[in-house]
């Protein structure tokens, strides 16, 4: 990774060339930069800009505000800000980012924005640090060090397509790992059925943030993770009631409930009958 401060802004004649060229016009950049830590970059635009803005956090941490408060940008992740959207972004004070930025134009920019699943308020693409993404940024900066002619515009446009495609592929790879993380968390629930697990512990078992884990779990399983864990406990408690002679108090302790009274109340609310009635009915059905 090249670590020097660097930026390039296309002069107006080059912008006109790009807009008129049938190959470059669907996706080209207006400006690009690389900002190492320590430069204290803080940007706020109340009316936004006329182009899309890509901010990539290569190292450290940053933040952005889409009008609803600050959100963190972790290393490897990026934001793609749509045109004319009020925005602010900057480096984290404790661990300032090493960031790259691009202002891009063209119809294909909008299509990438849609493919990434973004909207007017959701701009964050959570991916892991990726050397190929960084290489694309550095290559484009190198192209514009040489000049702003048609050949440079076409070369940069090609690398910009490669950069955005790589971000899409990284996002899809992360989504696949995230889905695997949901399965990992369910295995973690089953292995710790006797504990009072928090949402944070479940998210950590899936290697996801709490918000992302909760969203993906609901999307895949159809209910919130804590509700699923509670039902999993009660389903296994029901099996014990039907097949063993353990006391209600012992079963409550086995599945992490404070006492038999609380367990009975929760069990009845969910299963429609108290544990003793469930045990009697299930055994009668099984034996008859």
Secondary structure, 3 states (H helix, E strand, C coil): CCCCCEEEECCHHHHHHHHHCCCCCCCEEEEEEEECCCCCCEEEECCCCCCEEEEEEEECEEEEECCCCEEEECCCCEEEECCCCCEEEEECCCCECEEEEEEEECHHHHHHHHHCCCCCCCCEECCCCCHHHHHHHHHHHHHHHHCCCHHHHHHHHHHHHHHHHHHHHHHHHHHHHHHHHHHHHHHHHHHCCCCCCCHHHHHHHCCCCHHHHHHHHHHHHCCCHHHHHHHHHHHHHHHHHHHCCCCHHHHHHHCCCCCHHHHHHHHHHHHCCCHHHHHHHHHHHHHC
